[in-house]
Amino acid sequence: MSDNCLFCKIAHGEIPSRKVYEDDEVFAFHDINPVAPVHLMIIPKRHLASLMETDDSHAELLGKMLTLAPKLAREQGLENGFRTVINSGKGGGQEVFHLHIHIIGGGNIPPMVKRS
């Protein structure tokens, strides 16, 4: 756990959240500033600043997080699909420097990139 990390504090119960899943390695909760009717975050309990810090030793954890995404999406009623987003590093738009996967869905989700 990183002492100054918002998501570490959420995962360890120091800051309240609307939890949707928890096990020994992973924690999932509703985003406090949702961009869609359903907006969840999946985070590892172990502090990893971003996807850029991972290597082969994290493969099992990353697989667990990614396979949890459709399960939680379905539980939240996203039967027609959802978006997953992982922002990595400042240049990738990451704002909280603890690895997290956004699960976004419901309503009218616009394309991520405008095409000409």
C-alpha positions as CSV (number, residue, x, y, z in Angstrom):
1,M,0.0,0.0,0.0
2,S,1.2,3.5,-0.8
3,D,0.4,5.9,2.0
4,N,-0.6,8.8,-0.3
5,C,-2.6,6.7,-2.9
6,L,-6.3,7.4,-3.1
7,F,-7.1,4.0,-4.5
8,C,-4.9,2.1,-2.0
9,K,-7.0,3.9,0.7
10,I,-10.2,2.9,-1.0
11,A,-9.1,-0.7,-1.4
12,H,-8.2,-1.0,2.3
13,G,-11.4,0.6,3.6
14,E,-9.9,3.9,4.7
15,I,-12.0,5.9,2.3
16,P,-15.6,4.8,1.7
17,S,-16.8,3.6,-1.7
18,R,-19.7,1.8,-3.3
19,K,-18.0,-1.6,-3.5
20,V,-19.2,-4.1,-6.1
21,Y,-16.5,-6.8,-5.7
22,E,-13.6,-7.7,-3.4
23,D,-11.3,-10.6,-3.0
24,D,-7.7,-11.0,-1.7
25,E,-6.1,-9.3,-4.7
26,V,-8.7,-7.1,-6.4
27,F,-11.3,-4.5,-5.5
28,A,-14.1,-3.0,-7.7
29,F,-16.3,0.0,-7.0
30,H,-18.5,2.6,-8.6
31,D,-16.6,5.6,-9.9
32,I,-17.4,8.7,-7.9
33,N,-17.6,10.9,-11.1
34,P,-19.3,8.6,-13.6
35,V,-19.2,9.4,-17.3
36,A,-22.1,6.9,-18.0
37,P,-25.0,5.2,-16.2
38,V,-22.6,2.4,-15.2
39,H,-19.0,3.4,-14.5
40,L,-17.0,0.9,-12.4
41,M,-13.3,0.8,-11.5
42,I,-11.3,-2.5,-11.0
43,I,-8.1,-2.1,-9.1
44,P,-5.5,-4.4,-7.7
45,K,-5.1,-4.1,-3.9
46,R,-1.4,-4.2,-4.3
47,H,-0.1,-0.8,-5.4
48,L,1.0,-0.6,-9.0
49,A,1.2,2.9,-10.3
50,S,0.2,2.1,-13.9
51,L,0.1,-0.6,-16.5
52,M,3.5,0.6,-17.6
53,E,4.9,-0.9,-14.3
54,T,3.7,-4.4,-15.0
55,D,5.7,-7.3,-16.4
56,D,5.3,-11.1,-16.9
57,S,5.0,-11.6,-13.1
58,H,1.7,-9.7,-13.1
59,A,0.1,-11.8,-15.9
60,E,-2.2,-13.7,-13.5
61,L,-3.4,-10.6,-11.7
62,L,-4.0,-8.7,-15.0
63,G,-5.9,-11.7,-16.4
64,K,-8.0,-11.9,-13.3
65,M,-8.9,-8.2,-13.6
66,L,-9.8,-8.5,-17.3
67,T,-11.9,-11.6,-16.9
68,L,-13.7,-9.9,-13.9
69,A,-14.8,-7.0,-16.2
70,P,-17.5,-8.9,-18.2
71,K,-18.8,-10.6,-15.1
72,L,-19.3,-7.3,-13.3
73,A,-20.6,-5.6,-16.4
74,R,-23.3,-8.2,-16.8
75,E,-24.2,-7.9,-13.1
76,Q,-24.7,-4.2,-13.6
77,G,-27.1,-4.9,-16.6
78,L,-24.7,-4.2,-19.4
79,E,-25.8,-7.2,-21.6
80,N,-25.3,-5.3,-24.9
81,G,-21.7,-4.4,-24.2
82,F,-19.4,-2.0,-22.4
83,R,-16.2,-0.2,-22.8
84,T,-13.0,-0.9,-20.9
85,V,-10.3,1.8,-20.5
86,I,-6.9,1.7,-19.0
87,N,-5.1,5.0,-19.0
88,S,-1.3,4.5,-18.6
89,G,0.9,7.3,-17.4
90,K,0.5,11.0,-17.6
91,G,0.8,11.0,-21.4
92,G,-2.0,8.4,-21.5
93,G,-4.4,10.6,-19.5
94,Q,-4.0,8.8,-16.2
95,E,-5.1,10.9,-13.3
96,V,-4.9,8.6,-10.3
97,F,-1.5,6.8,-10.3
98,H,-2.7,3.3,-9.2
99,L,-3.5,0.8,-12.0
100,H,-7.2,0.7,-12.7
101,I,-9.6,-0.5,-15.4
102,H,-12.7,1.6,-16.1
103,I,-15.8,-0.3,-17.1
104,I,-18.2,2.1,-18.8
105,G,-21.6,1.4,-20.2
106,G,-25.3,2.1,-20.5
107,G,-26.9,5.0,-22.3
108,N,-25.4,6.4,-25.4
109,I,-21.6,6.0,-25.2
110,P,-19.9,8.1,-27.9
111,P,-17.0,6.7,-29.9
112,M,-13.6,7.2,-28.2
113,V,-12.0,8.6,-31.3
114,K,-13.7,10.7,-33.9
115,R,-13.1,9.5,-37.4
116,S,-13.1,11.8,-40.4
